[in-house]
C-alpha cells in the first residue's frame, strides 16, 4: 500500500513537471513503448477514485500494464501534449488523437505506429453533426450551434495500424487511409446481474436515452420528438438535455410529464453508479430498451452499458454497435424511432424477457474488460511482443 501511495504521488509530480509518466518493464526488458493517451489515471492513489465512469482511464492503465507485462517499458503522455519530443528508440507508439503526425519524424523508422480508434473519423463526425443540425432546421426552423466539433487530423495516415472500437460503419469512416483495421471490443466499467424479476409488462412502455454532450449529434432531439408527450415514459440520462440552446428549443418536450431528466452518471465511493440521488441501475431496470440514435460514435459505450443491465438497444448504424448484436437498427428519423418504440411496447413480456437476456449475454461475452485485454493481447502477439 505504501509503495502504491508513493508511486502515485511521484507520478503526480512528474505529470506536473514533465508531462510524462513512466511504467517500467516487468522482467527482461524488450524495448520502449510510447503511449499518447491519458496521464492522470497513473496519479491516482489507492484511496482516490474517479467519479466519472468513462472507460478511457481504465483502458489507458490496462494498456500500459499489458505492455509492461510483456517486457516493454512504457512512457505515457497526454493526448493533447504538443511539446514532448521522443528521445528513445521506441519500438511502438500508440496514439488516440492527433499526435502521430507530430511525433512521426522523431520516431525510429522501424517503430510500429498505431492509431487507437475511439470514435468515428473527425471529419465524418463534423459532417454528421452538421447534417443533423440542418435536418433539425428543416423540421423546426431553428438553428443550433455545433457542440462536438473535432479538429481535423491526418494522424491515421501516419499509422501502420488502426486499432480500436466500432463496427463496419465506424471503420468505414477511415477507409480513405487504406490502413489495416484491427477491431477491439469496447469495454464497460460496470456489469450487473440479469434482472430476472423485471416487470416487462410495465417496462415495455418505458425507454432510456443515455449519452454524453452534443444533444443533436447524439439524437436526443429525434428521441424527444418521437416520444415526448406520448404514451410512453422517457428517461433521459446525461448532460445533453441541459445544453442551453437545446434546452430552450426543446423546453416543451423536456417539460412533458412523461419525460424524466437525470444528470451525468457518477461513481460513488462504494463503486455504485448513480444519477444524482438515484441508483442508475434502478433507473435502467424501469426500462425495456435504450434509444440511442447517434450520428457518430466509436463503440457506443452508453448503449453497451445499458445492455449489461439487460436493455434492448434501438440504435443507428453510426452508433458503433456491432452488426451482430441483437439490437434494433433504425434510420435517424422521428418516424423510425417512434415505430421501433411502438414495436417494443407491443411485444409480449415473455418475448421481451428472452430478447433482453440475449442482449445481456452479448454484452457479458463481447464487451468486458477481459474481452478488451484479450483482443489487445492477441494483436500484440501478432507483433511479436
N, C-alpha and C positions, 0 to 999 in steps of 0.2 A: 504493500500500500504506500509506504513512504517513498519507494523508488518511483512509483507511478505519479505521485504528487510532485516530486522534484522534476521529473521529466516534463510534466505538463507546464510547470512554471518556467523551466528552461526554455520550452518552446514558445511560451508567451513572450519572453524577452527576445528570442530570435525572430519571431514573427514581426515584432515592432521595429527591431533594429536592422534586420537584413531582408525580411520578407521571404526567408527560406527555412523550411523545416526539413530535418534530416532523419530518416529512418534507416538504421544500419541493416546490413545483410545478416541473416542468420546462418551460421555455419560458414562453409567455404564461400568466399565472395566470388561471384561470376562476372560482376560488372556493375555499372551505374545506370539508373533509370531516372529520367526527369518526368515529373507528373505536374502538369499545369491544370489545377483543379481548385481545391479549397485548402487553405492552411488552418483556418480556425478550429476544425474538429480535433486537431492534434494538440490544441492548447487546453483541452477540457480536462480538469482534474477529476479524480474518481467520484467525488460527491457533487460535481456540477452536471447539469444536463441541458440539452437543447429542448426548448418548449415547442419549437417548430418541428412538425413530424415529417418534413420533406426528406426524401431518400438520399439526396446528394451528399450530406455529411457522412452518412454511414457508408455509401458507396466509395467515397474517396478513401476513407480509412481502410475499407476492405481491400481495395486495390493495392494500397501501399503494403498491407500485411501479407497479401498473397505474393507480391513480388519479393518482399523480404524473405519469406519462407522458401522461395526458390533461389535464394542466394544473391539477390540484387539489392544494392544499397540505393535508397530512393530519396531524391531531393524533390520536395513539393513546393511549388509556388502558387500564388492565387491566379485564377484565370485571367484577371484584369491587370496583372503585373506587366508594366510596359518598360521596365528598366533592367530586369535581370538579364544578364548575358551568360550563356553557358561557357564554363571553363574546363569542364571534364569531358572525357571521351565517352559520352553517354551511348549506351547500347540501344536504348529505346527512349522515345519521347511520346507521351500520351497527353493530348490537349483536348479540352472540352469546348473551346470557343474560337479565339482568333489568334492565338499565339504562334501557331505553326509557321505562318508566313514570316513573322518577325524572327523567330528562333532558328528557322531553317538554315540560313547561311552560317550560323555558329555551331551547327551540329556536325559530327563526323559524317562522311559520305555514306558509310555503312550503317548509320543509325536508323533503326526501324521507327518510322513516324506514323502515329495512329491518331486519327480524329475520332473522338468519342461522341457519338450521336446521342444527344439528349432531347432533340426537338427536330422538327422539320427544318429544311434549309432556310436561312434567314430571309432571302428574297421571296421565297414561296410564302412564308408566313406574312410578310408585309403585304404582298399582293392579296393573300387570302383575307386579311383583316380589312383591307381597302374594299374588296368586293363585298364583304358582309356589310360594311358601312354604307356602300352605295345601294345595296338591296334594302337596308333599313330606311334610307332616304326615300326610295321609291314607294315603300309601303306606307310610311308615316309622314313624309315631307319634312323630316328632321335630320340635320347634320350633326354628327358627333365626332369628336377627335379620336385619332388613333391612340390606343393605350399600350400596345405591346410592340411598338416599332423596334426592329432589330437592326443594328448597324451592319452594313454589308461586309462580307468576309470572303476571302479567297482561300482561307485556311485548308478546306478539304482538298484543294488542288495540290497541296504540298504533302499530302499524306500518302503512305503506302497502302494503308487500310482504313476503311470506315467501319467502325465497330460500335454497336450500340442498340438503343431501343427503337421500337416501332413495328410497322407492318410494311407490306409491299408499297402502299401508298406513300408512307413516310420515306422509305428508302428511294422511291422514285423521284423525290424532290432533289436528290443528289446525283441523278443519272448523268447530268452534264459533265461530271468529273471523271466518269468512266473508271471508277475505282472498285476493287472488290469490297463487298459489304459482308460483315460478319454479324449476324443477329445475336443480341444479348437480351434475355427476358428482363423486363423492368422489375425490380424488387419492390416489395411493400414493407412497411415498418410494423404493421400490426396484423396478426392473424386471430381469428375468432372461431369458436365452436360453431358448427352449423346450427341455425336457430330452429331446432325441431319443433318447438312449441309455438312458432309464429302463427298468428291468426291470418291466414292468407285470404280468407273471406273479406276481412277488413283491409288488409294490406294491399290488395289488388286495386284499391281506389286511392292509394297514396303513393307519391312519387318523390324522388330525391333529385335535386340538381346540386352538384358539388364540384367546385372548381376554384381556380385562382383568379387573379386580376385580369381585366380585359373582358368585360361583360359581353360585348358583341362578338369578339373573336371566339369566345367560349360558348356562344349560342344561348346565353341567358335571355336575350331579347326574344328569340324564337320560342323558347320554352315558356316564357311568361305569356306571350301572345296565344300560345296553344292552350294553356291550362288555367291562367288566372281568371277568376270569376266563374269557372265552370264547376262541374260536379265532383271533381277530384281534389284531394289535398296535395299541395306542392310545398315541399320543404327545401329551402334554399340555404346552402352552407357555403360560406366563403366571403371574401371582401368585395366581390364584383358588384353586388347589389348596392353597395354604399358609394360607388363612384358618383360624384356629384352630378355631372351632366346626365349620366344614365338614369340616376335616381329621379331626376326632375322629369325626364321624358316618360319614364315608366312609373310615375307616382301613383297613378290609379291602380295599375296592376299590382304593384308591390303592397298596396294597402288593401287589396282584396281579402275578404275574410277566409278564403281557402289557401292563402299564401302565408307561410311561416318562415321568418328570417332568423338565421343564426350566424355568428361571426366565424372567422377563420378557426379551424381546429387547432387545439393546443394539447401538449402532453404535460400532465401534472407530475409532481414529484414521485408519485407511485406508479408512473408509467401509463396512467389511464388517459385515453383520448377523449377530450372534452370539446364542446362548442358552447362557449360561455359557461353558464352554470349547469348545463345539461351534459349527460354522458352521450358521446356521439354514437356509440353502438345502439343505445336506446332509440335514438332518432332513426338510425338506419333500419332498425327492426320494425319500425312502423310501416316501412315501405316495401313494395314488391319489386320495384325497378328504379334504376338510376337513369335519368335522361341527361346525356352529355353530347350535344351536337356541335362539338368544337370544330373550328375550321383549320386548326393546326396544332399538333401535339408531337410528342415523342412517343412515349409508351402509354400515355393516357393513365397516369398514376391514380387519379381520383376514381376513375371507373374501376380500376383493378382493386383498389382498396375496398370499394363497395362490394365487389364480387366476393371478397374474403368474408363479407358479412351475409352472403347469400342473396345479393340483389342481382336482378337481371339487367344487363346493360342495353339501353336504347341509345345507339351511338352512330356517328357518321364514319365513313371510311377514313376520313382525315383525323379521327380521334386517336389513331395509333393502335387501336385494338386489333389483335391478331385475327386474320381472316378465318382461322379455325376455331375461334371462340364461340361458345353457344350464346351469341349476342344477336340482337335485332339491329341490323344496319339500315339507316334511313338517310334520305336526302335532306339537306338543310332547309326544309320549308316548314312553315307553321302547320300546313295540312298533313304532311307526313308524320310529324311529331305527334299531333293530336290523334291521328289514326293508329299509331303504334301504342299510345297510352290507352286508347279505347279497346284495342285488342287484348292488352293485359287485363283490363277491367272486366272483359267478357270471359276470360279464361277461367275454367273451373279451378277452385283452390287446390285440389289434389294434383292437377297438371302443373300448376304454378310451383307447388312444393317440389315436384320432380325436376322441373327446369331450374329452379333456384339451387337445388342440390348439384346439378350438373355445372352450374356457374361456379359454385363454391369449390367443387372438386377441381375444376380447371385452374382456378387461381391457386389453390393449395399445391397443385402439381407443377404449374408452369411459372408462377410469379411469386417466388420466395427469395429470401436472402441466400439460401442454399443453392437454388437454381442459378442465381446470378453468379455465385462463386464457381459453380461447376462449368458454366458456359465460358467464363473468362479463363478458367483453368485449362479447358480443352483448347482454347485459342493459343494460350501461352505454350502449351505442349507442341503445337504445330510450328512454333517459332524456335523450339529447342531450349526453352527456359526451364 
